[in-house]
Amino acid sequence: MEKHVFKKKFGQNFLNDSNILEKIYCSVNPTEKDLIIEIGPGSGNLTKYLQKYNCQILCYEIDESLKNILENITNEKTTILYKDFMKSDIENDIKGYKFQKIFVIANIPYYITTPIIEKLALSKIQFESLTLMMQQEVGERLSALPNSKNYGYITVLLNYFYDIKILFKVSRKCFFPEPNVDSVVVKFTPKKNLQTNFEKFNQFIKDSFQYKRKNLKNNLKKYNTENIEKVLLKNGFSLNDRAENIPLEVFIEIVDNL
């Protein structure tokens, strides 16, 4: 690889372990008729593996200084857009593509993990799956179960949209430069037939987790709690419980009964 000045502001830690790259490649199954979106290809190590699928690949790279490296892997099926993914209109960017399924596969920067996943979740695109490498602590938070310290607002929000599963752990030694933390590869599989009013649901869980140490009775004072309490009691909970004790399915049932 050509000499590259790594930029901390972009969270640049390039994955260079062939065993891990192979494991990511084997964890998804696109066909030649599909489209992959990769966020932050960096030195293109993962992109080269994704090209083995022989499908279309659209990459977003914010660092234009990587052009000299990445131009060596672009071809008629691999396009790299040198722009900020968070400011991009994905739906517009994929208009010119014909595909059956669309996947997101990426080693995403630690500092912007949650905003990237939220952007994908709230888009109107029907992704087949998201396979994302992230900081281990974040992966454990997103896949946490009720009654654990990692279970919070963002856990419930993203589990509303996806079945979330940690596939495997990745040592910090698999990157250059080496980060200060280990990583995990997490697979997000979209849930079908979401019927709950999302705006209403989102506001309710925000309010429920507003003060993590307070119980639901204190966090939900602005609501008429009679219906909330009925649903809680039916499921074995009460307003004296904290939001971290309540499963996603119960939150959905509460919102449906508000």
Kinemage of the C-alpha trace (Angstrom):
@kinemage 1
@onewidth
@group {chain A} dominant
@subgroup {mainchain}
@vectorlist {calphas} color= white
{ca met a 1} P 0.000 0.000 0.000
{ca glu a 2} L 1.219 3.500 -0.810
{ca lys a 3} L 2.254 5.707 2.091
{ca his a 4} L -0.866 7.132 3.699
{ca val a 5} L -1.188 9.690 6.480
{ca phe a 6} L -3.837 8.242 8.781
{ca lys a 7} L -6.419 10.779 9.906
{ca lys a 8} L -7.749 10.429 13.431
{ca lys a 9} L -10.716 12.697 12.623
{ca phe a 10} L -11.985 10.034 10.184
{ca gly a 11} L -11.404 7.160 12.597
{ca gln a 12} L -9.044 5.453 10.160
{ca asn a 13} L -8.000 1.968 11.284
{ca phe a 14} L -7.555 -0.276 8.245
{ca leu a 15} L -8.429 -3.962 8.595
{ca asn a 16} L -5.546 -6.027 7.218
{ca asp a 17} L -6.090 -9.541 8.601
{ca ser a 18} L -6.915 -11.944 5.759
{ca asn a 19} L -8.641 -14.451 8.080
{ca ile a 20} L -11.090 -11.797 9.327
{ca leu a 21} L -11.643 -10.444 5.820
{ca glu a 22} L -12.474 -13.971 4.674
{ca lys a 23} L -14.891 -14.462 7.603
{ca ile a 24} L -16.746 -11.239 6.716
{ca tyr a 25} L -16.871 -12.313 3.063
{ca cys a 26} L -18.329 -15.701 4.037
{ca ser a 27} L -20.942 -14.214 6.395
{ca val a 28} L -23.147 -12.848 3.587
{ca asn a 29} L -24.384 -14.272 0.296
{ca pro a 30} L -24.961 -11.670 -2.448
{ca thr a 31} L -25.333 -12.824 -6.038
{ca glu a 32} L -24.206 -11.180 -9.275
{ca lys a 33} L -27.626 -9.515 -9.481
{ca asp a 34} L -27.272 -7.682 -6.151
{ca leu a 35} L -25.757 -4.409 -4.928
{ca ile a 36} L -23.391 -3.887 -1.987
{ca ile a 37} L -22.898 -0.558 -0.262
{ca glu a 38} L -19.585 -0.227 1.558
{ca ile a 39} L -18.997 2.706 3.905
{ca gly a 40} L -15.385 3.783 4.328
{ca pro a 41} L -13.400 1.362 2.128
{ca gly a 42} L -10.131 2.902 3.328
{ca ser a 43} L -7.300 0.996 1.670
{ca gly a 44} L -9.776 -1.269 -0.149
{ca asn a 45} L -8.814 -4.503 1.632
{ca leu a 46} L -12.442 -5.476 2.310
{ca thr a 47} L -13.576 -4.171 -1.089
{ca lys a 48} L -11.267 -6.638 -2.832
{ca tyr a 49} L -12.958 -9.504 -1.011
{ca leu a 50} L -16.421 -8.139 -1.810
{ca gln a 51} L -15.477 -8.041 -5.502
{ca lys a 52} L -15.342 -11.864 -5.414
{ca tyr a 53} L -19.153 -11.835 -5.437
{ca asn a 54} L -18.962 -10.249 -8.919
{ca cys a 55} L -21.874 -7.952 -8.032
{ca gln a 56} L -22.153 -4.170 -8.141
{ca ile a 57} L -20.422 -2.308 -5.307
{ca leu a 58} L -20.972 1.322 -4.326
{ca cys a 59} L -18.456 2.708 -1.824
{ca tyr a 60} L -18.534 5.951 0.150
{ca glu a 61} L -15.117 7.344 1.084
{ca ile a 62} L -14.792 10.702 2.811
{ca asp a 63} L -10.993 10.927 2.471
{ca glu a 64} L -10.076 12.061 -1.041
{ca ser a 65} L -6.381 11.490 -0.349
{ca leu a 66} L -7.100 7.750 -0.758
{ca lys a 67} L -7.974 8.168 -4.457
{ca asn a 68} L -4.517 7.075 -5.614
{ca ile a 69} L -4.911 3.811 -3.692
{ca leu a 70} L -8.559 3.102 -4.441
{ca glu a 71} L -8.425 3.885 -8.158
{ca asn a 72} L -6.513 0.609 -8.535
{ca ile a 73} L -9.577 -1.414 -7.522
{ca thr a 74} L -12.345 0.502 -9.305
{ca asn a 75} L -13.848 -1.194 -12.339
{ca glu a 76} L -17.121 -1.408 -14.272
{ca lys a 77} L -18.820 -2.933 -11.217
{ca thr a 78} L -17.102 -1.023 -8.394
{ca thr a 79} L -17.775 2.703 -7.962
{ca ile a 80} L -16.318 4.909 -5.237
{ca leu a 81} L -18.032 8.171 -4.286
{ca tyr a 82} L -15.663 10.521 -2.498
{ca lys a 83} L -18.096 12.167 -0.142
{ca asp a 84} L -19.428 12.085 3.413
{ca phe a 85} L -21.866 9.182 3.784
{ca met a 86} L -23.789 11.045 6.507
{ca lys a 87} L -24.509 13.917 4.109
{ca ser a 88} L -25.331 11.674 1.159
{ca asp a 89} L -28.740 10.923 -0.320
{ca ile a 90} L -28.449 7.126 -0.616
{ca glu a 91} L -31.775 6.736 -2.387
{ca asn a 92} L -30.675 9.171 -5.076
{ca asp a 93} L -27.200 7.604 -5.340
{ca ile a 94} L -28.596 4.140 -6.121
{ca lys a 95} L -31.198 5.311 -8.678
{ca gly a 96} L -29.024 4.305 -11.612
{ca tyr a 97} L -28.530 0.747 -10.351
{ca lys a 98} L -30.618 -2.294 -11.187
{ca phe a 99} L -30.459 -4.962 -8.507
{ca gln a 100} L -32.478 -7.636 -6.763
{ca lys a 101} L -31.178 -7.201 -3.208
{ca ile a 102} L -29.088 -4.560 -1.519
{ca phe a 103} L -26.580 -5.265 1.257
{ca val a 104} L -24.487 -3.002 3.467
{ca ile a 105} L -21.108 -4.441 4.439
{ca ala a 106} L -18.572 -2.187 6.127
{ca asn a 107} L -15.915 -1.568 8.730
{ca ile a 108} L -17.445 1.655 10.014
{ca pro a 109} L -15.605 4.365 11.986
{ca tyr a 110} L -16.084 3.993 15.744
{ca tyr a 111} L -16.882 7.654 16.353
{ca ile a 112} L -19.922 7.648 14.076
{ca thr a 113} L -21.247 4.072 14.376
{ca thr a 114} L -24.676 4.824 15.841
{ca pro a 115} L -25.517 7.751 13.497
{ca ile a 116} L -24.640 5.583 10.474
{ca ile a 117} L -26.898 2.731 11.619
{ca glu a 118} L -29.728 5.157 12.440
{ca lys a 119} L -29.417 6.721 8.962
{ca leu a 120} L -29.686 3.268 7.371
{ca ala a 121} L -32.579 2.227 9.627
{ca leu a 122} L -34.603 5.368 8.894
{ca ser a 123} L -34.032 5.312 5.133
{ca lys a 124} L -36.757 4.010 2.829
{ca ile a 125} L -34.435 1.405 1.316
{ca gln a 126} L -35.282 -2.248 1.956
{ca phe a 127} L -31.874 -3.659 2.827
{ca glu a 128} L -31.382 -7.415 2.831
{ca ser a 129} L -28.950 -7.091 5.748
{ca leu a 130} L -26.284 -4.876 7.308
{ca thr a 131} L -23.004 -6.552 8.251
{ca leu a 132} L -20.958 -4.030 10.189
{ca met a 133} L -17.726 -4.055 12.141
{ca met a 134} L -17.775 -1.813 15.195
{ca gln a 135} L -16.255 -1.293 18.604
{ca gln a 136} L -16.984 -4.302 20.825
{ca glu a 137} L -18.614 -2.175 23.526
{ca val a 138} L -21.048 -0.682 20.993
{ca gly a 139} L -21.880 -4.078 19.507
{ca glu a 140} L -22.639 -5.427 22.974
{ca arg a 141} L -24.873 -2.437 23.699
{ca leu a 142} L -26.865 -2.814 20.484
{ca ser a 143} L -27.422 -6.541 21.018
{ca ala a 144} L -28.043 -6.300 24.795
{ca leu a 145} L -30.988 -7.975 26.518
{ca pro a 146} L -33.303 -6.415 29.128
{ca asn a 147} L -32.009 -6.267 32.721
{ca ser a 148} L -28.421 -5.682 31.602
{ca lys a 149} L -26.395 -2.501 32.055
{ca asn a 150} L -25.934 -2.180 28.265
{ca tyr a 151} L -29.681 -2.182 27.523
{ca gly a 152} L -30.839 1.348 26.711
{ca tyr a 153} L -32.710 3.615 24.329
{ca ile a 154} L -30.518 2.861 21.310
{ca thr a 155} L -30.827 -0.895 21.969
{ca val a 156} L -34.624 -0.751 21.879
{ca leu a 157} L -34.678 1.633 18.907
{ca leu a 158} L -32.486 -0.526 16.662
{ca asn a 159} L -34.039 -3.810 17.808
{ca tyr a 160} L -37.372 -2.346 16.664
{ca phe a 161} L -35.978 -2.413 13.104
{ca tyr a 162} L -33.576 -5.353 13.191
{ca asp a 163} L -32.738 -8.749 14.592
{ca ile a 164} L -29.212 -8.047 15.837
{ca lys a 165} L -26.553 -10.715 16.244
{ca ile a 166} L -22.831 -10.528 17.037
{ca leu a 167} L -21.114 -12.870 14.559
{ca phe a 168} L -17.554 -12.833 15.898
{ca lys a 169} L -14.949 -10.820 17.769
{ca val a 170} L -12.012 -9.070 16.058
{ca ser a 171} L -8.802 -8.326 17.932
{ca arg a 172} L -7.376 -4.809 17.808
{ca lys a 173} L -4.193 -6.403 16.430
{ca cys a 174} L -5.994 -7.035 13.115
{ca phe a 175} L -5.873 -3.314 12.253
{ca phe a 176} L -3.307 -0.726 11.287
{ca pro a 177} L -2.870 1.560 13.048
{ca glu a 178} L -3.899 -0.548 16.044
{ca pro a 179} L -6.913 0.977 17.885
{ca asn a 180} L -7.259 0.980 21.665
{ca val a 181} L -10.217 -1.419 21.697
{ca asp a 182} L -11.315 -4.736 20.205
{ca ser a 183} L -14.107 -4.962 17.649
{ca val a 184} L -17.013 -7.215 16.729
{ca val a 185} L -18.779 -7.944 13.452
{ca val a 186} L -22.528 -7.551 13.884
{ca lys a 187} L -25.287 -8.609 11.501
{ca phe a 188} L -28.540 -6.634 11.338
{ca thr a 189} L -31.443 -8.432 9.658
{ca pro a 190} L -34.457 -6.167 8.995
{ca lys a 191} L -37.758 -7.143 10.579
{ca lys a 192} L -40.780 -7.337 8.312
{ca asn a 193} L -44.220 -5.732 8.693
{ca leu a 194} L -43.454 -2.968 11.187
{ca gln a 195} L -46.884 -1.557 11.992
{ca thr a 196} L -46.441 0.506 15.144
{ca asn a 197} L -46.421 4.292 14.627
{ca phe a 198} L -42.656 4.866 14.664
{ca glu a 199} L -42.710 8.546 15.697
{ca lys a 200} L -44.947 7.723 18.632
{ca phe a 201} L -42.837 4.682 19.553
{ca asn a 202} L -39.552 6.583 19.301
{ca gln a 203} L -40.785 9.402 21.540
{ca phe a 204} L -42.141 6.962 24.103
{ca ile a 205} L -38.903 5.016 24.476
{ca lys a 206} L -36.924 8.279 24.629
{ca asp a 207} L -39.144 9.385 27.499
{ca ser a 208} L -38.944 5.977 29.172
{ca phe a 209} L -35.123 6.078 29.221
{ca gln a 210} L -34.919 9.827 29.908
{ca tyr a 211} L -33.384 9.324 33.352
{ca lys a 212} L -31.842 5.856 33.460
{ca arg a 213} L -31.913 5.558 37.257
{ca lys a 214} L -35.561 6.595 37.572
{ca asn a 215} L -38.492 4.218 37.262
{ca leu a 216} L -41.188 4.441 34.594
{ca lys a 217} L -43.594 6.204 36.929
{ca asn a 218} L -41.177 9.128 37.231
{ca asn a 219} L -40.050 9.191 33.599
{ca leu a 220} L -43.579 9.036 32.141
{ca lys a 221} L -45.324 11.705 34.219
{ca lys a 222} L -46.594 13.531 31.122
{ca tyr a 223} L -48.552 10.411 30.010
{ca asn a 224} L -51.862 9.072 31.187
{ca thr a 225} L -50.352 6.016 32.848
{ca glu a 226} L -53.554 3.995 33.295
{ca asn a 227} L -53.248 2.130 29.962
{ca ile a 228} L -49.485 1.855 30.363
{ca glu a 229} L -49.923 0.197 33.741
{ca lys a 230} L -52.494 -2.260 32.373
{ca val a 231} L -50.075 -3.505 29.720
{ca leu a 232} L -47.189 -3.654 32.187
{ca leu a 233} L -49.151 -5.665 34.759
{ca lys a 234} L -50.403 -8.031 32.050
{ca asn a 235} L -46.776 -8.798 31.161
{ca gly a 236} L -45.495 -9.102 34.712
{ca phe a 237} L -44.091 -5.583 35.124
{ca ser a 238} L -45.180 -2.355 36.806
{ca leu a 239} L -44.571 1.384 36.734
{ca asn a 240} L -42.031 0.828 39.506
{ca asp a 241} L -39.761 -0.948 37.022
{ca arg a 242} L -37.068 0.916 35.111
{ca ala a 243} L -37.064 1.079 31.320
{ca glu a 244} L -34.028 -1.218 31.249
{ca asn a 245} L -36.260 -4.047 32.578
{ca ile a 246} L -38.835 -3.828 29.785
{ca pro a 247} L -38.542 -6.003 26.625
{ca leu a 248} L -39.080 -4.516 23.166
{ca glu a 249} L -42.349 -6.429 22.651
{ca val a 250} L -43.842 -4.842 25.781
{ca phe a 251} L -42.812 -1.348 24.670
{ca ile a 252} L -44.543 -1.975 21.336
{ca glu a 253} L -47.692 -3.222 23.034
{ca ile a 254} L -47.770 -0.168 25.311
{ca val a 255} L -47.465 2.245 22.374
{ca asp a 256} L -50.176 0.375 20.477
{ca asn a 257} L -52.474 0.890 23.467
{ca leu a 258} L -51.732 4.565 24.137
